[in-house]
Amino acid sequence: MAYKLVYATVRDDHPRKVIHAIRVVDTLLEFEEIEELAARMRAHTLAKHGEQEPAIVVVQGDTKETLRLFGEPYAVARVRAAMFNAAIRWSQFIL
């Protein structure tokens, strides 16, 4: 199923490492769909950037009550901080 997606990167503490954040707009997904979207994003980053184990965070929801972040805990914390500080720039993305 096609979702409207936006994409951003957040710098990690390590040099030359980034966290890939993908946000689902206008819909709420089930956990299985989120895992499938993260797996497709991992395959995309492997093909495009050659990253073997990229840090992927899936963001969904647009209000305080519905906002949820899925991924590794350190990556989720970095993306959440970047969103809180308005230090993240989203762009349209087709996967």
C-alpha positions in Angstrom: 0.0 0.0 0.0 1.3 3.5 -0.8 1.6 6.0 2.0 2.5 9.6 1.9 6.0 9.7 3.3 8.5 12.4 4.3 12.2 11.8 5.0 14.9 13.4 7.1 18.3 12.6 8.5 19.7 13.4 11.9 23.4 13.4 12.7 24.6 10.7 15.1 27.3 11.2 17.7 29.8 9.3 15.5 31.3 11.0 12.5 29.9 9.9 9.1 26.9 8.2 10.8 23.3 9.4 10.3 19.9 8.3 11.6 17.3 7.9 8.8 13.9 9.1 9.9 10.8 8.4 7.8 7.5 9.9 8.7 4.1 8.5 7.7 1.7 11.4 7.0 -2.1 11.3 7.3 -2.5 7.7 8.4 -1.8 5.5 11.4 -0.2 2.1 10.7 -0.3 -1.2 12.5 2.9 -2.6 14.0 3.4 -5.1 11.2 3.1 -2.4 8.6 5.7 -0.2 10.5 8.1 -3.2 10.6 7.6 -3.8 6.9 8.2 -0.1 6.1 11.4 -0.1 8.2 12.6 -3.2 6.4 12.0 -1.6 3.0 13.9 1.5 4.2 16.8 -0.6 5.3 17.0 -2.3 1.9 16.8 1.2 0.2 19.7 2.6 2.3 21.7 -0.6 1.6 21.2 -0.2 -2.1 21.7 3.6 -2.2 24.3 4.3 0.5 25.8 0.9 1.2 25.0 1.0 4.9 24.9 -2.5 6.3 23.0 -1.7 9.5 21.4 1.7 9.2 19.5 3.4 12.1 15.9 3.7 11.0 13.2 5.6 12.9 9.6 5.5 11.8 7.5 8.4 13.0 3.7 8.5 12.8 1.0 10.8 14.1 0.8 14.6 14.2 -0.6 15.4 17.6 0.7 14.9 21.1 -1.7 12.1 21.6 -0.9 10.2 18.4 2.8 10.9 17.9 4.8 7.6 18.1 8.4 6.9 17.2 9.6 3.3 16.4 13.2 2.2 16.2 16.3 1.7 18.3 16.0 3.6 21.6 19.1 5.8 21.1 18.0 6.7 17.6 14.4 7.5 18.7 15.8 9.8 21.4 18.0 11.6 18.9 15.1 12.1 16.5 12.7 13.2 19.2 15.2 15.8 20.4 15.7 17.0 16.9 12.0 17.3 16.4 11.5 19.1 19.7 14.3 21.6 18.9 13.0 22.1 15.3 16.4 20.9 14.0 14.9 18.5 11.5 14.0 19.3 7.9 11.5 16.9 6.3 11.3 16.4 2.5 9.0 14.4 0.3 10.0 10.8 -0.2 8.9 7.9 -2.4 10.0 4.4 -1.3 
